Amino acid sequence: MYLEGRSMTLTVLTVLKSGGEYTPEWVYKLEKAVLRHLSVPHRFKCLSDVALQCETIALAHDWPGWWSKIEVFRPGIVTGPTLYLDLDTVLVGSIDRLADFPEDFAMMRNLNASWMPG
């Protein structure tokens, strides 16, 4: 595995910005799903402007809506192997292979860009 022999633990990261359609309950559901479907040692963290019952990193900016996700790239946030998941991610099976990814950075291709302008 990619993480074998490494002293760094995988971080699973998500973002919750208050005032939108997502609530802390979405964070907790995702955290439980990750616990169920990821057997690799990991830490679950959430960037948020809301007090949460999980490890939380305060958002530095009051950007509206999904723009807060940009803070994932703020210096010091990602300090080792990190897997970012949106709050609406539904896990239906093991995600251990994502922890085995050999690259330092990867993004999912937009699977349905037909609704986007341009």
Beta strands, then each sheet from edge to edge (+ up, - down):
strand 1: 10-16
strand 2: 42-48
strand 3: 55-58
strand 4: 82-84
sheet 1: 3+ 2+ 1+ 4+
end
